[in-house]
Amino acid sequence: MKALLQLVGWFEDRTGLIAKIKPLMEHPVPKESKWAYVFGSATLFSFILQIATGVILATMYVPSTDSAFQSLSHIQNAAFLGRLIRGLHYFGASAMFLFIGIHMLRVFLYAAYKYPREVNWLSGVALLILTLAMGFTGQLMRWDQDAVWSVNIAAKQAARLPLLGHWMSRFVYGGDHLSGITLTRFFDLHVFLIPGAMMALIGLHLYLVLYNGISEPPKAGAPVNPKTYKRQYKELLDKEGVPFWPDAAWRDALFGSLVIAACVALAATVGAPKLVPPADPSVLQANPRPDWYLMWYFAVLALSPHQLESYIMFLAPLVIFGSMLALPFLFNQGERSPKRRPWAIAWVVIVALGVLGLWREGVKAPWSPRFQSPPLPNSLPASASSGAMHGQVLFHDKGCEYCHMVNGLGGLRGPDLSNVGNRITKQDMVIRILNGGRNMPAFGGILQPDEVTDLVDYLTTRRLRPGPNLSQIR
């Protein structure tokens, strides 16, 4: 201990850093700012974890179309602690998205965006946007089938934006189509530009927290008045304030440590998502989905009416982030207590339930074919013809099962065909198979006549059979 104190004394004598940092760590904070305030620091802990694990991954990752997937596969399966590091990076990103969302909802609910913390809120919104960009650019680093098609879809959607579409598509691709330039661009954005911008904004955000102080828990009947607020806040700190270190910081340190420990545990036991086959743009059987924290927006676009999709894609982010940026200018004074702002509680509930509901739909993705559906087990009646038996095989081999469900197995994109024999005649089945329908392609040029016959024979066996008459049994 004596040697350690001597080392600290030597360092302080040469740098003077401790004397500079100590007042910052001991700055007073409101006594009642307790557990509800830990989510901002939890987001910071998650970001630091991302930087640490990202640097390690970058030392082994090769950002080229020939080697990206192989290098990531090596990290996952062969590198020392590679699986753990990749898992930590994945769950660190998940934690960052979770806590930045909770933190911003708490700030909104407590109206901590009001005077004098308007710029705190604006820098937080900018950090949220950059966090979303980090999540999006990070997915392409896998350079697997899902990642490539996700970026292709994003670029094609961006191309549909009014006026800016062509420019946005070229920005995503780095040209006119997906190539090695796309991967290099995403790597530079993900590893250098976006983290650098986030570090600068986090520095500004922390400076503003020190400059303006941590917002006190709101009380009903104590509205914010820009003319008197700073004086009242100083009187509150003089009367009831406690030093951030150690009186308040221990909660941040404890919760942040629990977050890191949870990420380590999940990385060691669950691990990052498995890598799907390497990218091959010629293979169309892909089911591209974003990671869970962007799944809700995936659902928004998928559920949007086709004729409105381009407008929603352009206007929804504009309205959402425009409203968030305008909030502290439109409502920078007045009541902060949720008891006097029931509309704020309503918005928090609507946003939380909306995101959860959309996330659930995104996970189910009833609009996407299920290319991984296994062949249906034999459930034909004993009297079924050989054509019906062949039709059951064709139902899987020709991709019908990817979109249609039978007896609980298969896709959700098309109607459930478990009882289709009760609803549609053979002639109608033939017409629908050959000509297609609303979301169903025409198979007239794909199937041979005998294959159509066998498929129809199979589908006609899919019917409800009347059960026994209980009155007769008695």
Buried (B, 14 or more C-beta within 10 A) or exposed (E): EEEEEEEEEEEEEEEEEEEEEEEEEBBBBBBEBEEEBBBBBBBBBBBBBBEBBBEBBBEBBBBBBEEBBEBBBBBBEEBEEBBBBBBBBBBBBBBBBBBBBBBBBBBBBBBBBBBBBBBBBBBBBBBBBBBBBBBBBBBBBBBBBBBBBBBBBBBEBBBBBEEEBEEBBBEBBBBEEBEBEBBBBBBBBBBEBBBEBBEEBBEBBBBBBEEBBBBBBBEEEBBBEEEEBEEEBEEBBEEEBBBBBEBBBEBBBEBBEEBBEEBBEBBEEEBBBEBBEBBEEEEEEBBBBBBBBBBBBBBBBBBBEEEEBBBBBBBBEEEEBEEBBEBBEEBBBEBBBBEBBEEBEEBBEEBEEEBEEBBEBBEEBBBBBBEEBEEBEEEBEEEBBEBBBBBBBBBBEBBBBBBBBBEEBBBBBBBBBBBBBEEBEEEEBBBBBBEEEEEBEEBEEEBEEEBBBBBBBBBBBBEEEEEEEEEEEE
